[in-house]
């Protein structure tokens, strides 16, 4: 089976990294993750990216700034063309970006999360990194800017895949071709892989009906001595406090377990992690997650009780997030 042009770098990277067992599964995983029969809008997203005009080789790329930016000279016609095509990929949830002079004001100010996480990371230079549920790849570009040798985003959303490809169109090879996207979930990572130096799971755990299984999957993807960066919704309380919402939490239908940060640390220790520590905990604000012209659907403000913003509209505590660092024993 011929390899599509947008996947060639991914295959080469897996070969270079010695991921032979996973390499054999890539054709099936890509076919399933980008199945046109399953995802009716996928051809339109693919077409939008394919229509992005050829860009001048001379460009200034900033992956180390709050706004991932590519400044390149475009005439008014090509800038309008690019903006119209990028808007066809909306909603844009993670960012911000500025591509060819076009500001993409995303739902999340993802740079705020990066600012909370980055000071606590083991240096990423030379490391192999897995970003689980990484959306369109905003944080992955920031990881690459820190010198990571290999960054792999996995996220089952084909829309995020094509948003990533659109950003790649502008960035070109400014990251040295070290950043990649595979449209799968954590369950598609080979068992007991023990490969990555750093694994990120941010905004995923509360969507998993079996949270301890997710933590074990993350542990198994790490090499001995590797670092886990876990960011998730939590509630206030002690080691025994866990909230199991009803059908919806903040309008989301697929939210399961919300532990206290102390309970979460206990879960990690039970799963074999060491050096477990909470490095940040804060209530999510409507300045960080909000509706924009690039994400015009309802956002956090619509999901809170209008008379008491400390509660969701279902009556639960408003979203509160913790960042927890841990290590797999060497």
HELIX and SHEET records of a PDB file:
HELIX    1   1 UNK A    5  UNK A    7  5                                   3    
HELIX    2   2 UNK A    8  UNK A   16  1                                   9    
HELIX    3   3 UNK A   20  UNK A   23  1                                   4    
HELIX    4   4 UNK A   26  UNK A   33  1                                   8    
HELIX    5   5 UNK A   42  UNK A   50  1                                   9    
HELIX    6   6 UNK A   76  UNK A   87  1                                  12    
HELIX    7   7 UNK A  110  UNK A  118  1                                   9    
HELIX    8   8 UNK A  138  UNK A  145  1                                   8    
HELIX    9   9 UNK A  158  UNK A  171  1                                  14    
HELIX   10  10 UNK A  186  UNK A  188  5                                   3    
HELIX   11  11 UNK A  205  UNK A  207  5                                   3    
HELIX   12  12 UNK A  211  UNK A  221  1                                  11    
HELIX   13  13 UNK A  261  UNK A  270  1                                  10    
HELIX   14  14 UNK A  300  UNK A  303  1                                   4    
SHEET    1   A 4 UNK A  60  UNK A  62  0                                        
SHEET    2   A 4 UNK A  68  UNK A  71 -1                                        
SHEET    3   A 4 UNK A  97  UNK A  99  1                                        
SHEET    4   A 4 UNK A 102  UNK A 104 -1                                        
SHEET    1   B 2 UNK A  94  UNK A  95  0                                        
SHEET    2   B 2 UNK A 108  UNK A 109  1                                        
SHEET    1   C 7 UNK A 179  UNK A 182  0                                        
SHEET    2   C 7 UNK A 150  UNK A 154  1                                        
SHEET    3   C 7 UNK A 128  UNK A 132  1                                        
SHEET    4   C 7 UNK A 196  UNK A 202  1                                        
SHEET    5   C 7 UNK A 222  UNK A 233  1                                        
SHEET    6   C 7 UNK A 320  UNK A 328 -1                                        
SHEET    7   C 7 UNK A 273  UNK A 283 -1                                        
SHEET    1   D 2 UNK A 242  UNK A 244  0                                        
SHEET    2   D 2 UNK A 257  UNK A 259 -1                                        
SHEET    1   E 2 UNK A 304  UNK A 305  0                                        
SHEET    2   E 2 UNK A 308  UNK A 312 -1                                        
END                                                                             
